[in-house]
Amino acid sequence: MLRSLDIRDLLIIDRLELAFQPGLNVLTGETGTGKSILLDALGFVLGWRGRAELVRAGAAQGEVVAAFDLAQDHPARAILQEAGLPAGDELILRRVNTAEGRKTAWVNDRRASGEVLRALSDTLVELHGQQDDRGLLNPRAHRALLDSFAGTAADVAATRAAWRGLAKARAALEAAEAELAAMRREEEYLRHAVDELDRLDPQPGEEAELDSRRRMMQAADRIREDIIRAHSATGSDGAEGMMGDALRWLEGAATTAEGALDEAIDALGRALAELGEAQQGIERFLEQLAFDPAELERVEERLFEIRAQARKHGVLPDDLGGFAEDLRARLAALDAGEGKLEDHRADVSRAREEYDRLAEALSRRRQAAAAKLDRAMAAELAPLKMERAVFSTEIAPGEPGPEGRDAVTFAVATNPGAPAGPLNKIASGGELSRFLLALKVCLTGGGSGLTMIFDEIDRGVGGATADAVGRRLARLAEGGQVLVVTHSPQVAAKGAHHWRVEKTVKGDTTLSTVTPVAAAERIDELARMLAGDIITDEARAAARALLSA
């Protein structure tokens, strides 16, 4: 609810402090006194796009402060949280416009953008007038308005969830198709590479082993002669024979040496054992050197093939086995890909069926609500002297989306037999005002938290029709807040709170003021609206009758 509006140095207002109340608030005054300036000021602090030059002549800057009461479940709180702004039971908007045109805004004493202000305004204020392009005349909002009237929030939420599920299933199918197409483009490479690596079957560490074996075989001819000489030098004709003779000689002398040769004999025994191990190693190596020349060729061919495959695939030779496993896995995925595609297609089909089911159910509820709304509108239009007009809620097939596949349009035919058309194209100014009011009465539910503003929506009507307009505005204000700028005494009489807008001239300066109209003063204000500048007793009597009606 809008609690207060503080305006400084804006257009022809130097300073105004207005304290609004729940219920129906009416603002009256002569034409040109500045009633529309109040709406300009409120629109300015809410971030609406309006007049370019707002600062009062001679002032350095203009400023508007609006204070709102917020319930705990008010939707403005979510916007404040998303914007990182403090939220409490009171919301204070402040916006300044310098004479140079620079605009700055604050929300609860924190700097904020015009975008945040406009987002907040959608949850705080709803403006209706003959050029209402923010409310009921906007065809893009008609489906949401019908859903609100029908109470289909749960159905819309379920349809939205089904749409997300369908979109997710479609995205998964598209990703699987793209992945499979990419694998198919490299299928020939995969099968050829796997075939080569399967035939090669490289083992970890094999490349180093083959390289060592190759180098040994290459050096065999060069080192074999030295190895043979070493074998001879350590054999029976060499060191082994000489050390054996020495051991026998020492053992023969040991009987008379009384133990003096024991250490030497033991050392020779150990040396002969070590020499034997050396001979065995030499013999084993000689066996390795005894290779078939064709074996060197086979070793080289396998070594070069392993290295070539490693270079080809950009991996280390020891990693070829793991790389081959990866390729086999990709081939397996390719072979199983068509089956997975069928699974994804089935998911899409199920998701589409669920969406179609919910969208169809939502359409049926909208159709039923549309018929109910049309009947409610017919009942509301008759007291507004538009009983010959026909209002229709048209539902046509639309592009499927998260909120179903219905295109909803509010259409009217103002005369019997005349074709129906959009509200803002068919209805005249006065008719349009009454259509909008009737719609608002039918569509508005309790607890919206919105402050509704009607700008001269009663223009062009009077008498019983104006009285019907006033009664409907009062009904809308029950449990909420409605602000009405009006020239109609019948409407003004229905207000719970009354302000008079006046224009004064002091010297060369024209200023607009707004003052509350006390209960005792309302008779004269209504009489002025009825009779003009000269207030007669008859006008006062008529004013009393309006207030008591």
Summary of the structure (lengths in Angstrom):
residues: 549
radius of gyration: 48.8
end to end distance: 27.5
largest distance: 169.0
contacts: 1668
relative contact order: 0.13
helix: 56%
strand: 19%
